[in-house]
Amino acid sequence: MIVGLFCGVLVVWLIYLQRRRQVVDSLVRTNHVVGRFGTVEIPFDHRSQGKVRVNVKDSLVDFVAFTDEVKEFSKGDRVLIMDMKGNKVWVVSESSLIQ
């Protein structure tokens, strides 16, 4: 009985030590988003806002998107995120990077 109790306490203590080392952080920071490519989900242009989807930390995250380019973005277009303020991102087209 004493050996069983000792083993149980040992297992609980090892689990406690392992869980203390784990860091859970689901917060999306600017440096996780800026510089990544995303996909347009709701079309937009320089006069309106749309929505882009970005893979951040192995999760798909949607952001309200704006652009300064005089171009219309269609659903499925790839964009590069240049800046982020709050939950809003400013993007440029993938084709503008080639020029």
C-alpha positions in Angstrom: 0.0 0.0 0.0 2.8 2.4 0.8 4.5 1.6 -2.5 1.3 2.4 -4.4 0.8 5.6 -2.6 4.4 6.6 -3.3 4.0 5.8 -7.0 0.7 7.8 -7.2 2.3 10.9 -5.5 5.3 10.6 -7.8 3.1 10.5 -11.0 1.1 13.5 -9.9 4.3 15.4 -9.1 5.8 14.6 -12.5 2.6 15.7 -14.3 2.7 18.9 -12.3 6.3 19.6 -13.3 5.5 18.9 -17.0 2.5 21.2 -17.1 4.5 24.1 -15.4 6.9 24.1 -18.4 4.1 24.4 -21.0 3.3 27.9 -22.3 -0.1 28.4 -23.9 -0.3 31.6 -25.9 -3.2 32.0 -28.4 -2.7 35.8 -28.6 -2.0 36.9 -32.2 0.6 39.6 -32.2 1.6 42.0 -35.0 4.9 40.2 -35.6 3.0 36.9 -36.2 1.0 38.5 -39.0 3.0 41.2 -40.8 5.0 39.7 -43.7 2.7 36.7 -44.2 0.6 35.9 -47.2 -3.1 35.6 -46.9 -6.1 34.9 -49.2 -8.9 37.3 -49.9 -12.2 36.0 -48.6 -14.4 39.1 -49.2 -13.5 41.3 -52.2 -12.4 44.9 -51.7 -10.6 47.8 -53.2 -8.9 51.0 -52.0 -12.3 52.6 -51.2 -13.8 49.7 -49.2 -12.8 47.1 -46.7 -12.8 43.3 -47.2 -11.6 40.2 -45.4 -8.5 38.1 -45.7 -7.6 34.8 -44.2 -4.1 34.1 -42.8 -2.5 31.0 -41.4 -1.1 32.0 -38.0 0.2 29.5 -35.5 -1.3 26.6 -37.5 -4.8 28.2 -37.3 -6.7 30.1 -39.9 -7.5 33.7 -38.7 -9.7 36.2 -40.5 -8.9 39.9 -40.5 -10.6 43.0 -41.8 -8.4 44.2 -44.8 -7.6 47.5 -46.4 -5.3 48.6 -49.2 -3.8 51.8 -50.6 -3.3 50.1 -54.0 -5.7 51.3 -56.8 -6.7 47.7 -57.5 -9.7 45.5 -56.9 -9.0 42.4 -54.9 -11.1 39.3 -55.8 -12.0 36.3 -53.7 -9.0 33.9 -53.8 -6.3 36.5 -54.6 -3.1 36.2 -52.6 -2.0 39.3 -50.7 1.0 40.2 -48.5 0.2 41.8 -45.2 2.2 45.0 -44.7 0.8 46.4 -41.5 -1.6 45.6 -38.7 -3.5 47.8 -36.3 -5.9 46.1 -33.9 -7.7 43.4 -35.9 -7.3 45.3 -39.2 -4.5 44.7 -41.8 -3.2 46.7 -44.7 -2.2 44.5 -47.7 -0.6 44.7 -51.1 -1.2 42.3 -54.0 1.2 39.5 -54.7 1.7 40.8 -58.2 2.9 44.2 -57.0 5.9 42.4 -55.4 7.1 41.1 -58.7 7.3 44.5 -60.4 
